[in-house]
Structure formats: structure tokens, C-alpha cells
Amino acid sequence: MIKKYIYNTKLELIYEKSRVPMDTIVVVCKTGSMSENDNNRGIAHFLEHTTFKGTEKRTYLDISKEIDETGAHSNAFTSRDMTAFYISGLEKYGEKYLDILSDMLFNSKFDKEEIEKEKGVVLEEARADFDNADELAEMLFFKNSLPKEDPLAHPIIGYEDTILKYNREMLIEFKEKFYHPENMIIGFSTNRSFDEAKNLIDIYFNKIFEKKIYKYDFYKNKIIKRKFKYGYNYLNKDFEQSAILIAIPWIPQDNKNETICRVVEYVLGGGSSSKLFVNVREKNGLAYDIGVFPSVSKNYGLLFVLIDTVNSKAAKAVKCVKETFVDLINTGITQKELDSYINQNEFAQIKVELDPYSKLMFIVRKYARTGKIVNIKNSMKKIRSIKLDDVNNFIRNKIDLKKVSITYVGREIKENLVEVFKNS
């Protein structure tokens, strides 16, 4: 059972009735790297890190010990459009988890010494990303395909020069602008009644928001109409493994064809029996790994093919990908492939239903992005109702290979991979 409640401050509660004695609380702010500017790139992620670094009544070690001693699991993440903090553990310690998350949200000290120490941690994380061919390829694509003022053109983690200049005042200013109750969601999976859960969130979060005085009004991000520049991006790096990222236009988030898109993505690159994996890796030995994933939002959609290979096989791998797409457009998918996708989702649904943490995170993330509460069982009914003809009509009419961007990161190659793709 899933219920939504909106408090007087506009704070939203998503309640999910758990069947096990386990409490999972996730605090979501609908703010990520898309809310940043040239002066503070990466600050949403850095704020996530420093929120764990102590409050007025708890040190960093106190927070860690209190969570560990109850057998719970805690973590956080930052994406382009949200930041989330969560604790998942035994129901009997649920109020302790609420108190810890509330304390972190409202009373983080942002101690100057801790900020300086955390800069070193985040810089190492950033350097690891810049030493990873796959991560670099995605960053290079967005950087070269969008104007500099678009936040999507920049990495979530930021840059070394921006990370080094963060200070306590910048963190507090960013938090004051975006961590407003109307921009927050609390997800609560529990065996408690809805009324009890609602009252607990009121005590630990809503009543504190009621009393809070903000220096800044809540800042809403402007909606940007995105137009990607398609072309060839090349970065010569002495990596043993090269990365090739192929991007084509795709369907934006929450589109009526969203479910069909997931079918196509699965058949193309969703596993070791997928068309691209079989053709590029198994039959021709042109890649160590290959996969497909979407990058979608309400105002754009992209389909990525990511290939891990060596420079000597790059052009042949790209040619093989193009041939696989053309064959898919010409012949479509089979009923057996559609049934495989349905079976994979049925099994995934069972796993999610058995794990309150995974279920809550799925529901809350989807709600934060679309404003819709997903009923997993109803979603499964929708998946089972997919018709093969609808999938194949979509493939014939919606896959556009005329617009393509290819990003290569690795040792030197002579070929222009976009030209290879277009001429294949």
C-alpha cells in the first residue's frame, strides 16, 4: 500500500506499507547538479558529503556508530536532479533513524576543518572519474554537445578549481536556496500505520520546517529547451581499454512510448543474449563489453551505446553496431524476445517486492522526477499488455540513425567514427 500526504509546509510524504519489521527512511531534495552555476559546479554533491560530517550534537563518528550499532545501512547519492540521504534498518530503531536524518538535515555544522578534509576525498573521487574511459566519454559528450551555460554540460562531481574554492558560506547559501520543504520528499517504508508514520514525519521534519526562517526564497530552476549538437568527439588518452559512446535521439521521460523504449533497450543491449552483445562481442570479438542505456528527462531523450574495446578494433565495432541497428529496423524483434523482457521484469518485480529499501527508492525517485506514484503491480500489467506489432512499428518509425554523435576516449585512431557509422 502506497499513500501520499502533503503537509502545511508543502513537504511531501510518500508512505509505503512494509510487511517486515524494517524501517527505511529516505530524505530527498529535488536538487542536484542542474541547480549549479559556473561558480559552484559540484556543490550539490559536496553538500551531500559534508552533511554526514557532524551536527551540533553529533560528531561524524557519533553518526556512524549510532547507525552501525543498530545494524542499519546508510548512504546518500547526488544525481543531476536530486540529492538523497537514507537509513534502512530494524523497525525498533526507526525513531533513532528519523532523529539522525533530521539532525543531519537541519543541524549540520559544516565545520571549516571538515570541509577542507572532505575536499581531498572528493578530489580523489573526481580524479578517479577522469581516469575512467567510460566516465570521461560521457562527460566529453555532454560538454561538447551543449552550450557551456547548460548545467547538463558539466559533471555532477564538479571540477578541481570549483571544489577547491568551496567554503562554509557557499554550502549554507546553496542549502538555503534549495532545501525548502516544497522541494523535499520524505519516503517512509514501515510496518507502522499510515497515521503513525505521518505523525513521526511531522515531529521530526515538518514542525522544524514550520519554524525555519530562510534567508533566500526557494529558487526554481529554469526549464531549458535542449538542442544537442551531434558530431564526433575525440580524446587521445593512454588507456589500455578505449571507450566509445554512441548517442542517438530517443524518447523523453514520461512519454507514452516509455515502456516500449525499455523493451528496445533490453533487446539491443540488456544482457549477454542481447543483439549488440552477441553481434559485437560474441560473434566478432570486437569488444570486451557493450551495453545500452538511456539518458532521459522531461525535455530531452538520448539512447547511448557504450563499447569497451581496444583502439585497433574501434572502427569495426562501430560498423558492427550500425549493422545491428539497421537489421533491427528492417526485421524488428521476435515474440520470444518480447517474452524474455516480460519475464525479466516479472522476476525484478518479485525481488523489489521482497526488499522494502529497493521498492521505496524506486517509488520515490520516480515520483521526484515525474510527480506520479508508481504502482509496481499496475506497471507489470502494462508491460504484459505490450503488443509485438506496437514495438516493431516504433522501431521502424522512431529510431533515427541520421543524427548520431560518437565520442571516443583512448589510444590514437585515424578513423572518424561518425563517418564510419554513416557509411556502414
Beta strands, then each sheet from edge to edge (+ up, - down):
strand 1: 2-6
strand 2: 12-17
strand 3: 22-29
strand 4: 73-78
strand 5: 83-90
strand 6: 184-190
strand 7: 232-236
strand 8: 242-249
strand 9: 289-297
strand 10: 300-309
strand 11: 405-410
sheet 1: 1+ 2- 6- 3+ 5- 4+
sheet 2: 7+ 11+ 8- 10+ 9-
end
